Amino acid sequence: MPANTEVLNALKKAGKPLKSAEIAAASGLDKKDVDKAIKELKKEGLIISPKNCFYSVP
């Protein structure tokens, strides 16, 4: 499964804003891959950052 999908699934399952390290732990992905996916997903508007360094689905 692509990293973007894994990150989205981890955020949806958590139901609360997570830091990138928490997303990496929840998804089993490397933190570098999570950071790259976050950047792409933010650009596409699929995730938001409600506070600094935390990410969630809108």
N, CA, C and O atoms as a Tripos MOL2 file, in Angstrom:
@<TRIPOS>MOLECULE
protein
  232   231    58     0     0
PROTEIN
NO_CHARGES

@<TRIPOS>ATOM
      1 N           0.8590   -1.1820    0.0000 N.3       1 MET1
      2 CA          0.0000    0.0000    0.0000 C.3       1 MET1
      3 C           0.9070    1.2480    0.0000 C.2       1 MET1
      4 O           1.9150    1.2780    0.7060 O.2       1 MET1
      5 N           0.5550    2.2590   -0.7790 N.am      2 PRO2
      6 CA          1.3790    3.4730   -0.8220 C.3       2 PRO2
      7 C           1.4550    4.1580    0.5390 C.2       2 PRO2
      8 O           0.5410    4.0420    1.3560 O.2       2 PRO2
      9 N           2.5470    4.8680    0.7710 N.am      3 ALA3
     10 CA          2.7580    5.5530    2.0500 C.3       3 ALA3
     11 C           1.6470    6.5650    2.3290 C.2       3 ALA3
     12 O           1.2060    6.7030    3.4700 O.2       3 ALA3
     13 N           1.1940    7.2750    1.2910 N.am      4 ASN4
     14 CA          0.1310    8.2700    1.4940 C.3       4 ASN4
     15 C          -1.1190    7.6120    2.0650 C.2       4 ASN4
     16 O          -1.7480    8.1540    2.9750 O.2       4 ASN4
     17 N          -1.4790    6.4530    1.5370 N.am      5 THR5
     18 CA         -2.6610    5.7310    2.0070 C.3       5 THR5
     19 C          -2.4660    5.2550    3.4370 C.2       5 THR5
     20 O          -3.3850    5.3350    4.2530 O.2       5 THR5
     21 N          -1.2830    4.7630    3.7420 N.am      6 GLU6
     22 CA         -0.9830    4.2930    5.0960 C.3       6 GLU6
     23 C          -1.0890    5.4440    6.1040 C.2       6 GLU6
     24 O          -1.6320    5.2710    7.1950 O.2       6 GLU6
     25 N          -0.5730    6.6040    5.7340 N.am      7 VAL7
     26 CA         -0.6320    7.7730    6.6170 C.3       7 VAL7
     27 C          -2.0840    8.1950    6.8340 C.2       7 VAL7
     28 O          -2.4880    8.4570    7.9660 O.2       7 VAL7
     29 N          -2.8600    8.2630    5.7730 N.am      8 LEU8
     30 CA         -4.2800    8.6210    5.9050 C.3       8 LEU8
     31 C          -5.0110    7.6290    6.7930 C.2       8 LEU8
     32 O          -5.7920    8.0320    7.6540 O.2       8 LEU8
     33 N          -4.7700    6.3410    6.5970 N.am      9 ASN9
     34 CA         -5.4340    5.3180    7.4070 C.3       9 ASN9
     35 C          -5.0590    5.4550    8.8820 C.2       9 ASN9
     36 O          -5.9180    5.3310    9.7550 O.2       9 ASN9
     37 N          -3.7860    5.7090    9.1610 N.am     10 ALA10
     38 CA         -3.3390    5.8650   10.5470 C.3      10 ALA10
     39 C          -4.0120    7.0680   11.2060 C.2      10 ALA10
     40 O          -4.4140    6.9950   12.3680 O.2      10 ALA10
     41 N          -4.1350    8.1740   10.4700 N.am     11 LEU11
     42 CA         -4.7730    9.3720   11.0190 C.3      11 LEU11
     43 C          -6.2710    9.1530   11.2470 C.2      11 LEU11
     44 O          -6.8150    9.5840   12.2640 O.2      11 LEU11
     45 N          -6.9300    8.4870   10.3060 N.am     12 LYS12
     46 CA         -8.3660    8.2110   10.4570 C.3      12 LYS12
     47 C          -8.6060    7.2880   11.6470 C.2      12 LYS12
     48 O          -9.5450    7.4890   12.4170 O.2      12 LYS12
     49 N          -7.7590    6.2840   11.7930 N.am     13 LYS13
     50 CA         -7.9220    5.3160   12.8800 C.3      13 LYS13
     51 C          -7.6720    5.9760   14.2380 C.2      13 LYS13
     52 O          -8.3500    5.6520   15.2130 O.2      13 LYS13
     53 N          -6.7070    6.8970   14.3110 N.am     14 ALA14
     54 CA         -6.3730    7.5580   15.5810 C.3      14 ALA14
     55 C          -7.5130    8.4520   16.0590 C.2      14 ALA14
     56 O          -7.8110    8.5030   17.2530 O.2      14 ALA14
     57 N          -8.1430    9.1510   15.1320 N.am     15 GLY15
     58 CA         -9.2410   10.0330   15.5000 C.3      15 GLY15
     59 C          -8.8090   11.2830   16.2450 C.2      15 GLY15
     60 O          -9.6460   11.9910   16.8030 O.2      15 GLY15
     61 N          -7.5140   11.5620   16.2600 N.am     16 LYS16
     62 CA         -6.9880   12.7580   16.9080 C.3      16 LYS16
     63 C          -5.7240   13.1670   16.1800 C.2      16 LYS16
     64 O          -5.1230   12.3470   15.4860 O.2      16 LYS16
     65 N          -5.3030   14.4250   16.3230 N.am     17 PRO17
     66 CA         -4.0600   14.8560   15.6690 C.3      17 PRO17
     67 C          -2.8550   14.0830   16.1990 C.2      17 PRO17
     68 O          -2.7470   13.8220   17.3970 O.2      17 PRO17
     69 N          -1.9550   13.7220   15.2910 N.am     18 LEU18
     70 CA         -0.7450   12.9720   15.6410 C.3      18 LEU18
     71 C           0.4970   13.6730   15.1190 C.2      18 LEU18
     72 O           0.4380   14.4020   14.1280 O.2      18 LEU18
     73 N           1.6230   13.4520   15.7890 N.am     19 LYS19
     74 CA          2.9180   13.9080   15.2900 C.3      19 LYS19
     75 C           3.4020   12.9110   14.2560 C.2      19 LYS19
     76 O           2.9180   11.7800   14.2130 O.2      19 LYS19
     77 N           4.3460   13.3090   13.4260 N.am     20 SER20
     78 CA          4.8300   12.4170   12.3710 C.3      20 SER20
     79 C           5.4430   11.1440   12.9480 C.2      20 SER20
     80 O           5.2970   10.0750   12.3540 O.2      20 SER20
     81 N           6.1230   11.2300   14.0900 N.am     21 ALA21
     82 CA          6.7000   10.0310   14.7060 C.3      21 ALA21
     83 C           5.6040    9.0710   15.1670 C.2      21 ALA21
     84 O           5.7640    7.8530   15.0810 O.2      21 ALA21
     85 N           4.5010    9.6160   15.6530 N.am     22 GLU22
     86 CA          3.3700    8.7690   16.0730 C.3      22 GLU22
     87 C           2.7100    8.1180   14.8580 C.2      22 GLU22
     88 O           2.2780    6.9670   14.9260 O.2      22 GLU22
     89 N           2.6330    8.8490   13.7600 N.am     23 ILE23
     90 CA          2.0780    8.2890   12.5240 C.3      23 ILE23
     91 C           2.9730    7.1540   12.0390 C.2      23 ILE23
     92 O           2.4850    6.1060   11.6180 O.2      23 ILE23
     93 N           4.2860    7.3680   12.1010 N.am     24 ALA24
     94 CA          5.2320    6.3300   11.6760 C.3      24 ALA24
     95 C           5.0590    5.0670   12.5180 C.2      24 ALA24
     96 O           5.0500    3.9600   11.9790 O.2      24 ALA24
     97 N           4.9210    5.2250   13.8290 N.am     25 ALA25
     98 CA          4.7530    4.0700   14.7130 C.3      25 ALA25
     99 C           3.4320    3.3540   14.4240 C.2      25 ALA25
    100 O           3.3800    2.1240   14.4160 O.2      25 ALA25
    101 N           2.3730    4.1180   14.1900 N.am     26 ALA26
    102 CA          1.0530    3.5340   13.9550 C.3      26 ALA26
    103 C           0.9620    2.8340   12.6010 C.2      26 ALA26
    104 O           0.2510    1.8390   12.4550 O.2      26 ALA26
    105 N           1.6800    3.3550   11.6200 N.am     27 SER27
    106 CA          1.5820    2.8110   10.2610 C.3      27 SER27
    107 C           2.6600    1.7880    9.9480 C.2      27 SER27
    108 O           2.5250    1.0110    9.0030 O.2      27 SER27
    109 N           3.7360    1.7810   10.7410 N.am     28 GLY28
    110 CA          4.8430    0.8610   10.4740 C.3      28 GLY28
    111 C           5.7790    1.3660    9.3910 C.2      28 GLY28
    112 O           6.6440    0.6260    8.9220 O.2      28 GLY28
    113 N           5.6120    2.6190    8.9890 N.am     29 LEU29
    114 CA          6.4600    3.2120    7.9580 C.3      29 LEU29
    115 C           7.6690    3.8950    8.5790 C.2      29 LEU29
    116 O           7.6660    4.2220    9.7660 O.2      29 LEU29
    117 N           8.7000    4.1090    7.7720 N.am     30 ASP30
    118 CA          9.8590    4.8790    8.1900 C.3      30 ASP30
    119 C           9.4510    6.3420    8.3090 C.2      30 ASP30
    120 O           8.6300    6.8180    7.5240 O.2      30 ASP30
    121 N          10.0190    7.0700    9.2910 N.am     31 LYS31
    122 CA          9.6340    8.4780    9.5020 C.3      31 LYS31
    123 C           9.8950    9.3330    8.2670 C.2      31 LYS31
    124 O           9.1330   10.2600    7.9930 O.2      31 LYS31
    125 N          10.9600    9.0390    7.5140 N.am     32 LYS32
    126 CA         11.2370    9.8080    6.2810 C.3      32 LYS32
    127 C          10.0860    9.6610    5.2880 C.2      32 LYS32
    128 O           9.6680   10.6340    4.6600 O.2      32 LYS32
    129 N           9.5800    8.4330    5.1520 N.am     33 ASP33
    130 CA          8.4600    8.1940    4.2380 C.3      33 ASP33
    131 C           7.2050    8.9110    4.7190 C.2      33 ASP33
    132 O           6.4400    9.4430    3.9140 O.2      33 ASP33
    133 N           6.9960    8.9260    6.0280 N.am     34 VAL34
    134 CA          5.8360    9.6200    6.5950 C.3      34 VAL34
    135 C           5.9360   11.1150    6.3370 C.2      34 VAL34
    136 O           4.9530   11.7420    5.9420 O.2      34 VAL34
    137 N           7.1110   11.6940    6.5560 N.am     35 ASP35
    138 CA          7.2960   13.1320    6.3220 C.3      35 ASP35
    139 C           7.0340   13.4950    4.8640 C.2      35 ASP35
    140 O           6.4180   14.5220    4.5770 O.2      35 ASP35
    141 N           7.4980   12.6610    3.9520 N.am     36 LYS36
    142 CA          7.2660   12.9020    2.5210 C.3      36 LYS36
    143 C           5.7720   12.8110    2.2020 C.2      36 LYS36
    144 O           5.2330   13.6460    1.4750 O.2      36 LYS36
    145 N           5.1110   11.7890    2.7510 N.am     37 ALA37
    146 CA          3.6770   11.6170    2.5140 C.3      37 ALA37
    147 C           2.8880   12.7880    3.0870 C.2      37 ALA37
    148 O           1.9420   13.2640    2.4590 O.2      37 ALA37
    149 N           3.2670   13.2550    4.2750 N.am     38 ILE38
    150 CA          2.5790   14.3960    4.8970 C.3      38 ILE38
    151 C           2.6740   15.6230    3.9920 C.2      38 ILE38
    152 O           1.6840   16.3240    3.7800 O.2      38 ILE38
    153 N           3.8550   15.8730    3.4700 N.am     39 LYS39
    154 CA          4.0530   17.0310    2.5860 C.3      39 LYS39
    155 C           3.1240   16.9450    1.3720 C.2      39 LYS39
    156 O           2.4850   17.9310    1.0030 O.2      39 LYS39
    157 N           3.0550   15.7650    0.7560 N.am     40 GLU40
    158 CA          2.1940   15.5820   -0.4230 C.3      40 GLU40
    159 C           0.7160   15.6960   -0.0550 C.2      40 GLU40
    160 O          -0.0510   16.3400   -0.7700 O.2      40 GLU40
    161 N           0.3150   15.0790    1.0480 N.am     41 LEU41
    162 CA         -1.0850   15.0950    1.4540 C.3      41 LEU41
    163 C          -1.5480   16.4980    1.8510 C.2      41 LEU41
    164 O          -2.6950   16.8640    1.5940 O.2      41 LEU41
    165 N          -0.6660   17.2880    2.4760 N.am     42 LYS42
    166 CA         -1.0120   18.6740    2.8140 C.3      42 LYS42
    167 C          -1.2130   19.4910    1.5400 C.2      42 LYS42
    168 O          -2.1390   20.2970    1.4500 O.2      42 LYS42
    169 N          -0.3360   19.2740    0.5550 N.am     43 LYS43
    170 CA         -0.4400   20.0000   -0.7150 C.3      43 LYS43
    171 C          -1.7700   19.6860   -1.4090 C.2      43 LYS43
    172 O          -2.3730   20.5590   -2.0330 O.2      43 LYS43
    173 N          -2.2250   18.4190   -1.2920 N.am     44 GLU44
    174 CA         -3.4770   17.9970   -1.9130 C.3      44 GLU44
    175 C          -4.7000   18.3630   -1.0800 C.2      44 GLU44
    176 O          -5.8310   18.1980   -1.5360 O.2      44 GLU44
    177 N          -4.4820   18.8590    0.1360 N.am     45 GLY45
    178 CA         -5.5930   19.2410    1.0000 C.3      45 GLY45
    179 C          -6.2730   18.0760    1.6920 C.2      45 GLY45
    180 O          -7.3910   18.2220    2.1870 O.2      45 GLY45
    181 N          -5.6200   16.9190    1.7360 N.am     46 LEU46
    182 CA         -6.2260   15.7390    2.3430 C.3      46 LEU46
    183 C          -5.9750   15.6380    3.8370 C.2      46 LEU46
    184 O          -6.6820   14.9160    4.5400 O.2      46 LEU46
    185 N          -4.9620   16.3640    4.3340 N.am     47 ILE47
    186 CA         -4.7270   16.4470    5.7700 C.3      47 ILE47
    187 C          -4.4770   17.9070    6.1370 C.2      47 ILE47
    188 O          -4.1260   18.7310    5.2930 O.2      47 ILE47
    189 N          -4.6680   18.1980    7.4170 N.am     48 ILE48
    190 CA         -4.4530   19.5530    7.9220 C.3      48 ILE48
    191 C          -3.5080   19.4830    9.1270 C.2      48 ILE48
    192 O          -3.2620   18.4120    9.6820 O.2      48 ILE48
    193 N          -2.9940   20.6320    9.5080 N.am     49 SER49
    194 CA         -2.1510   20.7330   10.6870 C.3      49 SER49
    195 C          -2.8350   21.6870   11.6710 C.2      49 SER49
    196 O          -2.6370   22.9000   11.5980 O.2      49 SER49
    197 N          -3.6510   21.1310   12.6050 N.am     50 PRO50
    198 CA         -4.3970   21.9950   13.5250 C.3      50 PRO50
    199 C          -3.5000   22.7540   14.5000 C.2      50 PRO50
    200 O          -3.8670   23.8320   14.9670 O.2      50 PRO50
    201 N          -2.3350   22.2060   14.8070 N.am     51 LYS51
    202 CA         -1.3400   22.9230   15.5950 C.3      51 LYS51
    203 C           0.0330   22.4630   15.1370 C.2      51 LYS51
    204 O           0.1640   21.4170   14.5010 O.2      51 LYS51
    205 N           1.0430   23.2330   15.4580 N.am     52 ASN52
    206 CA          2.3900   22.9940   14.9540 C.3      52 ASN52
    207 C           2.8480   21.5530   15.1810 C.2      52 ASN52
    208 O           2.8140   21.0510   16.3050 O.2      52 ASN52
    209 N           3.2730   20.9020   14.1140 N.am     53 CYS53
    210 CA          3.8340   19.5340   14.1330 C.3      53 CYS53
    211 C           2.8070   18.4390   14.3970 C.2      53 CYS53
    212 O           3.1900   17.2880   14.6060 O.2      53 CYS53
    213 N           1.5280   18.7580   14.3940 N.am     54 PHE54
    214 CA          0.4800   17.7440   14.5280 C.3      54 PHE54
    215 C          -0.3390   17.7300   13.2500 C.2      54 PHE54
    216 O          -0.5410   18.7690   12.6220 O.2      54 PHE54
    217 N          -0.8100   16.5450   12.8650 N.am     55 TYR55
    218 CA         -1.5500   16.3950   11.6100 C.3      55 TYR55
    219 C          -2.8110   15.5810   11.8510 C.2      55 TYR55
    220 O          -2.8410   14.6800   12.6890 O.2      55 TYR55
    221 N          -3.8540   15.9200   11.0970 N.am     56 SER56
    222 CA         -5.1160   15.1690   11.1840 C.3      56 SER56
    223 C          -5.8560   15.2990    9.8590 C.2      56 SER56
    224 O          -5.5220   16.1240    9.0090 O.2      56 SER56
    225 N          -6.8660   14.4570    9.7190 N.am     57 VAL57
    226 CA         -7.7280   14.5640    8.5350 C.3      57 VAL57
    227 C          -8.7620   15.6440    8.8180 C.2      57 VAL57
    228 O          -9.2160   15.7760    9.9550 O.2      57 VAL57
    229 N          -9.1430   16.4230    7.7980 N.am     58 PRO58
    230 CA        -10.1080   17.5120    8.0270 C.3      58 PRO58
    231 C         -11.4990   17.0040    8.4040 C.2      58 PRO58
    232 O         -12.4090   17.8030    8.6250 O.2      58 PRO58
@<TRIPOS>BOND
     1     1     2 1
     2     2     3 1
     3     3     4 2
     4     3     5 am
     5     5     6 1
     6     6     7 1
     7     7     8 2
     8     7     9 am
     9     9    10 1
    10    10    11 1
    11    11    12 2
    12    11    13 am
    13    13    14 1
    14    14    15 1
    15    15    16 2
    16    15    17 am
    17    17    18 1
    18    18    19 1
    19    19    20 2
    20    19    21 am
    21    21    22 1
    22    22    23 1
    23    23    24 2
    24    23    25 am
    25    25    26 1
    26    26    27 1
    27    27    28 2
    28    27    29 am
    29    29    30 1
    30    30    31 1
    31    31    32 2
    32    31    33 am
    33    33    34 1
    34    34    35 1
    35    35    36 2
    36    35    37 am
    37    37    38 1
    38    38    39 1
    39    39    40 2
    40    39    41 am
    41    41    42 1
    42    42    43 1
    43    43    44 2
    44    43    45 am
    45    45    46 1
    46    46    47 1
    47    47    48 2
    48    47    49 am
    49    49    50 1
    50    50    51 1
    51    51    52 2
    52    51    53 am
    53    53    54 1
    54    54    55 1
    55    55    56 2
    56    55    57 am
    57    57    58 1
    58    58    59 1
    59    59    60 2
    60    59    61 am
    61    61    62 1
    62    62    63 1
    63    63    64 2
    64    63    65 am
    65    65    66 1
    66    66    67 1
    67    67    68 2
    68    67    69 am
    69    69    70 1
    70    70    71 1
    71    71    72 2
    72    71    73 am
    73    73    74 1
    74    74    75 1
    75    75    76 2
    76    75    77 am
    77    77    78 1
    78    78    79 1
    79    79    80 2
    80    79    81 am
    81    81    82 1
    82    82    83 1
    83    83    84 2
    84    83    85 am
    85    85    86 1
    86    86    87 1
    87    87    88 2
    88    87    89 am
    89    89    90 1
    90    90    91 1
    91    91    92 2
    92    91    93 am
    93    93    94 1
    94    94    95 1
    95    95    96 2
    96    95    97 am
    97    97    98 1
    98    98    99 1
    99    99   100 2
   100    99   101 am
   101   101   102 1
   102   102   103 1
   103   103   104 2
   104   103   105 am
   105   105   106 1
   106   106   107 1
   107   107   108 2
   108   107   109 am
   109   109   110 1
   110   110   111 1
   111   111   112 2
   112   111   113 am
   113   113   114 1
   114   114   115 1
   115   115   116 2
   116   115   117 am
   117   117   118 1
   118   118   119 1
   119   119   120 2
   120   119   121 am
   121   121   122 1
   122   122   123 1
   123   123   124 2
   124   123   125 am
   125   125   126 1
   126   126   127 1
   127   127   128 2
   128   127   129 am
   129   129   130 1
   130   130   131 1
   131   131   132 2
   132   131   133 am
   133   133   134 1
   134   134   135 1
   135   135   136 2
   136   135   137 am
   137   137   138 1
   138   138   139 1
   139   139   140 2
   140   139   141 am
   141   141   142 1
   142   142   143 1
   143   143   144 2
   144   143   145 am
   145   145   146 1
   146   146   147 1
   147   147   148 2
   148   147   149 am
   149   149   150 1
   150   150   151 1
   151   151   152 2
   152   151   153 am
   153   153   154 1
   154   154   155 1
   155   155   156 2
   156   155   157 am
   157   157   158 1
   158   158   159 1
   159   159   160 2
   160   159   161 am
   161   161   162 1
   162   162   163 1
   163   163   164 2
   164   163   165 am
   165   165   166 1
   166   166   167 1
   167   167   168 2
   168   167   169 am
   169   169   170 1
   170   170   171 1
   171   171   172 2
   172   171   173 am
   173   173   174 1
   174   174   175 1
   175   175   176 2
   176   175   177 am
   177   177   178 1
   178   178   179 1
   179   179   180 2
   180   179   181 am
   181   181   182 1
   182   182   183 1
   183   183   184 2
   184   183   185 am
   185   185   186 1
   186   186   187 1
   187   187   188 2
   188   187   189 am
   189   189   190 1
   190   190   191 1
   191   191   192 2
   192   191   193 am
   193   193   194 1
   194   194   195 1
   195   195   196 2
   196   195   197 am
   197   197   198 1
   198   198   199 1
   199   199   200 2
   200   199   201 am
   201   201   202 1
   202   202   203 1
   203   203   204 2
   204   203   205 am
   205   205   206 1
   206   206   207 1
   207   207   208 2
   208   207   209 am
   209   209   210 1
   210   210   211 1
   211   211   212 2
   212   211   213 am
   213   213   214 1
   214   214   215 1
   215   215   216 2
   216   215   217 am
   217   217   218 1
   218   218   219 1
   219   219   220 2
   220   219   221 am
   221   221   222 1
   222   222   223 1
   223   223   224 2
   224   223   225 am
   225   225   226 1
   226   226   227 1
   227   227   228 2
   228   227   229 am
   229   229   230 1
   230   230   231 1
   231   231   232 2
@<TRIPOS>SUBSTRUCTURE
     1 MET1         2 RESIDUE 1 A MET
     2 PRO2         6 RESIDUE 1 A PRO
     3 ALA3        10 RESIDUE 1 A ALA
     4 ASN4        14 RESIDUE 1 A ASN
     5 THR5        18 RESIDUE 1 A THR
     6 GLU6        22 RESIDUE 1 A GLU
     7 VAL7        26 RESIDUE 1 A VAL
     8 LEU8        30 RESIDUE 1 A LEU
     9 ASN9        34 RESIDUE 1 A ASN
    10 ALA10       38 RESIDUE 1 A ALA
    11 LEU11       42 RESIDUE 1 A LEU
    12 LYS12       46 RESIDUE 1 A LYS
    13 LYS13       50 RESIDUE 1 A LYS
    14 ALA14       54 RESIDUE 1 A ALA
    15 GLY15       58 RESIDUE 1 A GLY
    16 LYS16       62 RESIDUE 1 A LYS
    17 PRO17       66 RESIDUE 1 A PRO
    18 LEU18       70 RESIDUE 1 A LEU
    19 LYS19       74 RESIDUE 1 A LYS
    20 SER20       78 RESIDUE 1 A SER
    21 ALA21       82 RESIDUE 1 A ALA
    22 GLU22       86 RESIDUE 1 A GLU
    23 ILE23       90 RESIDUE 1 A ILE
    24 ALA24       94 RESIDUE 1 A ALA
    25 ALA25       98 RESIDUE 1 A ALA
    26 ALA26      102 RESIDUE 1 A ALA
    27 SER27      106 RESIDUE 1 A SER
    28 GLY28      110 RESIDUE 1 A GLY
    29 LEU29      114 RESIDUE 1 A LEU
    30 ASP30      118 RESIDUE 1 A ASP
    31 LYS31      122 RESIDUE 1 A LYS
    32 LYS32      126 RESIDUE 1 A LYS
    33 ASP33      130 RESIDUE 1 A ASP
    34 VAL34      134 RESIDUE 1 A VAL
    35 ASP35      138 RESIDUE 1 A ASP
    36 LYS36      142 RESIDUE 1 A LYS
    37 ALA37      146 RESIDUE 1 A ALA
    38 ILE38      150 RESIDUE 1 A ILE
    39 LYS39      154 RESIDUE 1 A LYS
    40 GLU40      158 RESIDUE 1 A GLU
    41 LEU41      162 RESIDUE 1 A LEU
    42 LYS42      166 RESIDUE 1 A LYS
    43 LYS43      170 RESIDUE 1 A LYS
    44 GLU44      174 RESIDUE 1 A GLU
    45 GLY45      178 RESIDUE 1 A GLY
    46 LEU46      182 RESIDUE 1 A LEU
    47 ILE47      186 RESIDUE 1 A ILE
    48 ILE48      190 RESIDUE 1 A ILE
    49 SER49      194 RESIDUE 1 A SER
    50 PRO50      198 RESIDUE 1 A PRO
    51 LYS51      202 RESIDUE 1 A LYS
    52 ASN52      206 RESIDUE 1 A ASN
    53 CYS53      210 RESIDUE 1 A CYS
    54 PHE54      214 RESIDUE 1 A PHE
    55 TYR55      218 RESIDUE 1 A TYR
    56 SER56      222 RESIDUE 1 A SER
    57 VAL57      226 RESIDUE 1 A VAL
    58 PRO58      230 RESIDUE 1 A PRO
